[in-house]
Amino acid sequence: MNITELKIKGCYLIESVPFQDKRGHFIKTYHEENFNHAGLTLSTAAEFHTVSKKDIIRGMYFQVYPASHDKLVYSPMGEVLNVLLDLREASKNYGHFMSFILNPSSGKSLHVEKSIDHGYLCLKDNSVMKYKTTSFYSPAHDT
């Protein structure tokens, strides 16, 4: 597992090596020791799973304090264009965005820090996104 901090500070690209054999496909999406070594702590409060049709856009969204949370996102099926937008006014990267293709064969996932706007475009039918969050969903703090 290779963990690299992105241009948008606090966000990380996690690259794992997918393994495939006659039985199917296997990938490690989280490993506490590897995350801790990179300075990341992921205390999961909730996990979400979405299935979407091609050309569906989900997001852009995040939660504000005190319900803000870090996320770990990946696509175990289909393919998505995942976009991160830095909305932290004090950040030197304020207004900057980055995008990544996530799919099962890429072995890529993203750690998205609090206050980073996050969304995705589904590039294939039945695209699945899974994300773990460090706090619970709060409609009153959804932005």
C-alpha positions in Angstrom: 0.0 0.0 0.0 1.5 3.3 -1.1 0.0 6.5 0.6 0.9 9.9 -1.0 -0.2 13.3 0.2 -1.8 15.3 -2.6 -1.4 19.0 -3.6 -4.6 19.6 -1.5 -3.0 19.2 1.9 -4.7 16.7 4.2 -5.9 14.6 1.2 -4.1 11.4 0.3 -4.1 9.0 -2.7 -3.9 5.4 -1.5 -2.7 2.9 -4.0 -2.9 -0.8 -3.4 -1.9 -3.6 -5.7 -5.1 -5.4 -6.9 -4.8 -9.2 -6.9 -6.7 -11.3 -9.4 -6.9 -15.0 -10.0 -9.4 -17.5 -11.3 -11.5 -16.9 -8.2 -11.9 -13.2 -8.8 -10.5 -9.9 -7.6 -9.0 -8.9 -4.2 -7.8 -5.5 -2.9 -6.8 -4.2 0.5 -8.6 -0.8 1.0 -7.5 -0.1 4.6 -4.5 -1.1 6.7 -4.2 0.7 10.1 -0.4 0.4 10.4 0.1 1.8 6.9 -2.3 4.7 7.6 -0.7 5.4 11.0 2.8 5.4 9.3 1.5 8.1 6.9 0.2 10.1 9.8 -3.5 9.2 9.2 -5.9 8.1 11.8 -9.3 6.8 10.6 -11.7 6.2 13.5 -14.7 5.0 11.5 -18.1 6.2 12.8 -20.2 5.3 9.7 -19.8 3.6 6.3 -21.9 4.3 3.2 -22.5 2.4 -0.1 -24.0 3.9 -3.2 -25.0 2.3 -6.5 -25.5 4.7 -9.4 -26.3 4.8 -13.1 -23.9 6.1 -15.7 -23.8 10.0 -16.0 -25.2 10.5 -12.4 -23.3 13.1 -10.4 -23.3 12.8 -6.6 -22.1 15.7 -4.6 -20.4 18.2 -4.2 -20.9 18.0 -0.4 -19.3 18.0 3.0 -20.3 18.6 6.6 -19.3 21.7 8.6 -18.1 21.8 12.2 -19.0 20.3 14.6 -20.1 17.4 12.4 -17.3 17.6 9.9 -15.5 14.4 9.1 -12.7 12.8 7.2 -13.6 10.2 4.6 -12.0 7.2 2.9 -13.6 6.6 -0.5 -13.2 3.9 -3.1 -15.1 2.3 -6.0 -15.3 -1.5 -5.8 -17.5 -1.8 -8.9 -17.9 0.3 -12.1 -15.9 3.5 -12.5 -16.2 7.1 -11.2 -14.5 10.4 -11.7 -14.0 11.6 -8.2 -13.4 15.3 -7.6 -11.9 17.1 -4.6 -12.3 20.9 -4.1 -10.5 22.8 -1.3 -13.0 25.1 0.4 -10.8 26.0 3.4 -10.4 29.8 3.2 -7.2 29.7 5.2 -5.6 27.1 2.9 -3.0 28.1 0.3 -4.9 25.7 -2.0 -8.2 27.4 -1.5 -10.3 27.0 -4.7 -8.0 24.3 -6.1 -9.5 21.0 -7.3 -8.2 17.6 -8.2 -9.8 14.6 -9.9 -9.1 10.9 -10.0 -10.6 7.9 -11.8 -11.5 5.3 -9.2 -12.4 1.7 -10.2 -11.6 -1.8 -8.9 -8.7 -2.4 -11.2 -6.9 0.8 -10.4 -6.4 -0.1 -6.7 -6.8 3.6 -5.8 -8.8 5.1 -3.0 -8.8 8.6 -1.5 -8.5 10.0 2.0 -10.5 13.2 2.0 -9.9 15.7 4.9 -12.6 17.6 6.7 -13.9 20.7 4.8 -12.8 19.4 1.5 -15.7 19.3 -0.9 -16.2 15.9 -2.5 -18.3 14.5 -5.3 -18.2 12.1 -8.2 -19.5 11.4 -11.7 -20.4 7.8 -12.5 -18.7 6.8 -15.8 -20.4 3.3 -16.0 -23.8 1.9 -15.1 -24.0 0.3 -11.6 -21.0 2.2 -10.3 -20.5 1.6 -6.6 -18.9 4.0 -4.2 -18.1 3.1 -0.6 -17.0 5.6 1.9 -16.1 5.5 5.6 -16.5 8.6 7.7 -15.1 9.7 11.0 -18.4 11.2 12.2 -22.1 10.5 11.7 -24.2 12.1 9.0 -25.9 15.3 10.3 -28.5 16.9 7.9 -28.2 20.2 9.9 -24.5 20.4 9.0 -24.6 19.2 5.4 -23.3 21.7 2.9 
